[in-house]
Amino acid sequence: MEIGFLTAPFGDRSLEQIVAFARDHDFQALEVAAGPGSKHLDTEALTPKRADEVKSLLADSGIRISSLAWYVNLLDPDAGKRAQLVRAMEGVIEAAAMLGVGVVCAMAGMPMPGKDRMRTIEEDFPGVFGPLVKKAGQKGAKIAFENWTATNFQNLAHWERAFELVPDANLGLNFDPSHLVWQSIDYLEAVERFRDRIFHTHAKDTEIKQHVLRWVGNQSPGWWRYCIPGYGEINWGVYIARLRGVGYDGVLSIEHEDGAFGVEEGFIKGQRHLARYA
């Protein structure tokens, strides 16, 4: 497997600077924060000339782009804004095609006002994501949703229903086990149940602060936090073996949301831990 990272924490650094860091610290892939106005890859400003420059940069550095990532609410309740965001998402898909990138990472939208997640999935999800995934397929790309708990992909029942309603084989997951751990959902069983839908993975861990949990209970905040791989509850050797067992041999993309480490330090520590198993 390859070890990579989501570029978002590098903020205003250029893609060239990020690629140099990745090359110098033994990463193989980048999940590039893209979209309109992105410092790392502005999809509205991407020309064939710039696409060729990016491809040459990557080839010279031995790094590949594992996915373009644009995490916005494509189910915005305002119809006009939603249409604008969908058009921009189409631009991200076009950019992926220009760069030869096969995965676009996204969010499955937020619950609509007055609706829970399941009702939003049943009534609003297909109308937006059905056409988008069809367009992605035409461009040789897949759409992979990060299962962030604030979105419509909170638990496995939500995943299952969404894939029933939009059964297109190009719609799947940017599988993030950290969001399942603190909900007490079995992330290893989820790998096996949704094996055909795992197109990309986030490597992020979750620390459970048992002493806080015993004091405040699971209905209060503060008893868990996201952390760098190796500093939480996930058994990365077993998890990676389970991924291999279902045929996944892609990237482990570190998503750095760990306040205990700076940007570069966190990525380096995560890479060193994952390299033991990948």
Phi, psi and omega per residue, in radians:
M1 nan 2.758 3.074
E2 -1.679 2.638 3.025
I3 -1.951 2.221 -3.137
G4 -2.430 -2.889 3.088
F5 -2.746 2.736 3.015
L6 -1.380 2.213 -2.992
T7 -1.323 -0.198 -2.987
A8 -0.877 -0.729 -3.106
P9 -1.118 -0.243 3.113
F10 -1.386 0.023 2.974
G11 0.910 -2.039 -3.023
D12 -1.527 0.074 3.080
R13 -1.151 2.585 -3.140
S14 -1.338 2.829 3.081
L15 -1.053 -0.648 3.120
E16 -1.062 -0.727 3.123
Q17 -1.173 -0.674 -3.134
I18 -1.183 -0.744 3.104
V19 -1.051 -0.706 3.131
A20 -1.096 -0.735 3.093
F21 -1.087 -0.809 -3.137
A22 -1.036 -0.781 -3.138
R23 -1.083 -0.744 -3.054
D24 -1.285 -0.255 -3.067
H25 -2.155 0.475 2.931
D26 1.160 0.526 2.973
F27 -1.538 2.697 -3.129
Q28 -1.975 -0.269 -2.987
A29 -2.607 2.736 3.096
L30 -2.258 2.317 2.911
E31 -1.639 1.739 -2.927
V32 -1.491 2.150 3.049
A33 -1.170 1.944 -3.023
A34 -2.093 -3.053 3.095
G35 2.108 3.059 -3.135
P36 -1.042 2.160 3.083
G37 1.411 0.008 -3.120
S38 -1.092 2.337 3.086
K39 -1.144 -0.536 -3.080
H40 -1.446 -0.702 3.056
L41 -2.743 1.725 3.131
D42 -1.400 1.816 -3.031
T43 -1.235 -0.425 3.097
E44 -1.279 -0.455 -3.090
A45 -1.787 0.103 -3.071
L46 -1.312 2.030 3.085
T47 -1.832 2.855 3.049
P48 -0.970 -0.634 3.119
K49 -1.112 -0.821 3.135
R50 -1.164 -0.655 3.095
A51 -1.051 -0.733 3.105
D52 -1.139 -0.642 3.095
E53 -1.112 -0.752 3.138
V54 -1.128 -0.760 3.137
K55 -1.113 -0.662 3.095
S56 -1.181 -0.724 3.092
L57 -1.004 -0.799 -3.115
L58 -1.174 -0.771 -3.132
A59 -1.080 -0.709 -3.132
D60 -1.192 -0.466 -3.069
S61 -1.695 -0.183 -3.088
G62 1.246 0.452 3.135
I63 -2.000 2.541 3.034
R64 -2.107 2.791 3.003
I65 -1.572 2.042 3.130
S66 -1.374 -0.508 3.110
S67 -2.904 2.752 2.848
L68 -1.688 2.396 -3.053
A69 -2.133 2.189 3.042
W70 -2.401 1.787 -3.022
Y71 -1.777 1.569 3.109
V72 -2.312 2.884 3.137
N73 -1.479 1.670 -3.141
L74 -1.329 -0.054 3.029
L75 -1.900 0.698 3.099
D76 -0.958 2.358 -3.086
P77 -1.167 -0.383 3.070
D78 -1.402 2.050 -3.024
A79 -1.045 -0.674 -3.137
G80 -1.167 -0.774 3.117
K81 -1.163 -0.680 3.115
R82 -1.039 -0.775 3.125
A83 -1.090 -0.684 3.120
Q84 -1.122 -0.748 3.141
L85 -1.168 -0.669 3.112
V86 -1.112 -0.717 3.089
R87 -1.088 -0.699 3.107
A88 -1.154 -0.650 3.086
M89 -1.114 -0.657 3.055
E90 -1.052 -0.612 3.080
G91 -1.171 -0.630 3.072
V92 -1.134 -0.721 3.100
I93 -1.092 -0.743 3.101
E94 -1.077 -0.723 3.128
A95 -1.112 -0.706 3.093
A96 -1.037 -0.731 3.123
A97 -1.101 -0.718 3.134
M98 -1.090 -0.584 -3.082
L99 -1.649 -0.088 -3.104
G100 1.259 0.546 3.140
V101 -1.688 2.277 -2.992
G102 -1.640 -0.073 -3.092
V103 -2.358 2.364 2.987
V104 -2.042 2.087 -3.140
C105 -1.597 2.433 -3.013
A106 -2.640 3.130 3.015
M107 -1.840 2.635 -3.133
A108 -1.476 0.284 3.120
G109 1.453 2.785 3.091
M110 -1.667 2.741 3.063
P111 -1.008 2.420 3.100
M112 -1.219 2.598 3.095
P113 -0.949 2.299 3.124
G114 1.418 0.028 -3.141
K115 -2.209 2.576 2.997
D116 -1.457 -3.136 -3.068
R117 -1.111 -0.769 -3.075
M118 -1.135 -0.728 3.125
R119 -1.159 -0.652 3.088
T120 -1.095 -0.749 3.118
I121 -1.064 -0.757 -3.069
E122 -1.284 -0.585 -3.006
E123 -1.787 -0.493 -2.994
D124 -2.095 -0.521 -3.062
F125 -1.074 -0.841 -3.049
P126 -1.104 -0.640 -3.070
G127 -1.145 -0.498 3.112
V128 -1.593 -0.869 -2.965
F129 -1.507 -0.364 3.036
G130 -1.026 -0.969 3.108
P131 -1.117 -0.625 -3.121
L132 -1.148 -0.740 -3.117
V133 -1.242 -0.521 3.052
K134 -1.129 -0.774 3.108
K135 -1.100 -0.734 3.121
A136 -1.042 -0.773 3.128
G137 -1.064 -0.672 3.110
Q138 -1.124 -0.461 -3.138
K139 -1.691 0.111 3.109
G140 1.371 0.443 -3.105
A141 -2.192 2.801 3.046
K142 -2.044 2.649 3.052
I143 -1.811 2.236 -3.091
A144 -2.133 2.073 3.141
F145 -1.545 2.247 2.928
E146 -1.275 2.327 -3.109
N147 -1.487 0.955 3.058
W148 -1.194 2.344 -2.968
T149 -1.184 -0.385 3.118
A150 -1.275 -0.311 -3.085
T151 -1.571 -3.043 3.126
N152 -1.237 -0.188 3.123
F153 -1.727 0.919 -3.094
Q154 -1.244 -0.820 -3.081
N155 -2.345 3.117 -2.994
L156 -1.201 -0.494 3.083
A157 -1.140 -0.646 3.086
H158 -1.144 -0.760 3.114
W159 -1.014 -0.872 -3.054
E160 -1.045 -0.770 -3.099
R161 -1.179 -0.705 3.130
A162 -1.073 -0.731 -3.129
F163 -1.273 -0.435 3.015
E164 -1.193 -0.700 -3.063
L165 -1.416 -0.529 3.050
V166 -2.192 1.432 -2.999
P167 -1.379 0.085 -3.121
D168 -0.904 2.292 -3.091
A169 -1.170 -0.221 3.123
N170 -1.582 0.100 3.091
L171 -1.873 2.178 -3.080
G172 -2.771 -2.562 -2.929
L173 -2.114 2.462 2.723
N174 -1.694 1.542 -2.891
F175 -1.220 2.102 3.140
D176 -2.117 1.825 -3.079
P177 -1.181 -0.397 -3.062
S178 -1.083 -0.578 -3.122
H179 -1.294 -0.399 3.124
L180 -1.446 -0.609 -3.022
V181 -1.016 -0.894 -3.044
W182 -1.284 -0.236 3.033
Q183 -1.546 -0.012 -3.078
S184 1.131 0.554 3.032
I185 -1.670 2.361 -3.080
D186 -1.262 1.821 -3.086
Y187 -1.248 -0.438 3.119
L188 -1.288 -0.739 3.070
E189 -1.125 -0.647 3.133
A190 -1.081 -0.640 3.071
V191 -1.012 -0.786 -3.095
E192 -1.256 -0.692 -3.104
R193 -1.169 -0.596 -3.053
F194 -2.025 0.565 -3.051
R195 -0.970 -0.644 -3.086
D196 -1.400 -0.098 -3.083
R197 -1.898 0.038 -3.105
I198 -1.568 1.847 -3.107
F199 -1.812 -0.309 -3.023
H200 -2.827 2.775 3.115
T201 -2.410 2.505 2.952
H202 -1.672 2.311 3.047
A203 -1.740 1.631 3.109
K204 -2.447 2.447 -3.066
D205 -1.875 2.961 3.085
T206 -2.329 2.170 3.020
E207 -1.600 2.250 3.023
I208 -1.760 2.068 3.126
K209 -1.543 1.582 -3.006
Q210 -1.052 -0.635 -3.126
H211 -1.160 -0.573 3.084
V212 -1.313 -0.725 3.132
L213 -1.039 -0.718 -3.141
R214 -1.149 -0.421 -3.081
W215 -1.568 -0.764 -3.015
V216 -1.846 -0.302 -3.090
G217 1.391 2.982 -3.010
N218 -1.466 0.041 3.092
Q219 -1.645 -0.060 3.120
S220 -1.921 2.714 3.137
P221 -1.395 2.969 2.960
G222 1.690 -0.037 -3.090
W223 -1.690 -0.035 3.058
W224 -2.530 2.778 3.078
R225 -2.686 2.658 3.050
Y226 -1.357 2.537 -3.100
C227 -2.618 2.979 3.130
I228 -1.170 2.507 3.082
P229 -0.875 2.307 -3.130
G230 1.790 -0.166 -3.094
Y231 -2.013 0.261 -3.105
G232 -2.418 -2.613 -2.986
E233 -1.538 -0.305 -2.996
I234 -1.333 2.301 3.030
N235 -1.526 1.710 -3.003
W236 -1.201 -0.528 3.068
G237 -1.107 -0.809 3.129
V238 -1.190 -0.758 -3.129
Y239 -1.049 -0.825 -3.131
I240 -1.151 -0.663 3.074
A241 -1.093 -0.675 3.116
R242 -1.145 -0.708 3.062
L243 -1.055 -0.794 3.105
R244 -1.057 -0.672 -3.098
G245 -1.112 -0.458 3.118
V246 -1.733 0.122 3.036
G247 1.672 0.113 3.119
Y248 -1.455 2.209 3.138
D249 -2.416 0.661 -3.100
G250 -1.728 -2.433 -3.034
V251 -1.622 2.626 2.873
L252 -1.892 1.763 -2.985
S253 -1.705 1.898 -3.092
I254 -1.198 2.164 3.025
E255 -1.831 1.928 -2.994
H256 -1.586 1.836 3.059
E257 -2.258 0.546 -3.040
D258 -1.801 1.876 -3.115
G259 -1.212 -0.134 3.129
A260 -1.357 -0.250 -3.078
F261 -2.286 2.587 2.964
G262 -1.194 3.023 -3.043
V263 -1.065 -1.007 -3.073
E264 -1.148 -0.772 -3.122
E265 -1.046 -0.753 -3.127
G266 -1.105 -0.792 3.124
F267 -1.093 -0.727 -3.119
I268 -1.139 -0.761 3.128
K269 -1.129 -0.712 3.103
G270 -1.105 -0.740 3.133
Q271 -1.062 -0.769 -3.108
R272 -1.119 -0.651 3.121
H273 -1.218 -0.824 -3.109
L274 -1.145 -0.561 -3.106
A275 -1.090 -0.348 3.091
R276 -1.136 -0.464 -3.005
Y277 -2.048 -0.452 -3.017
A278 -1.431 nan nan
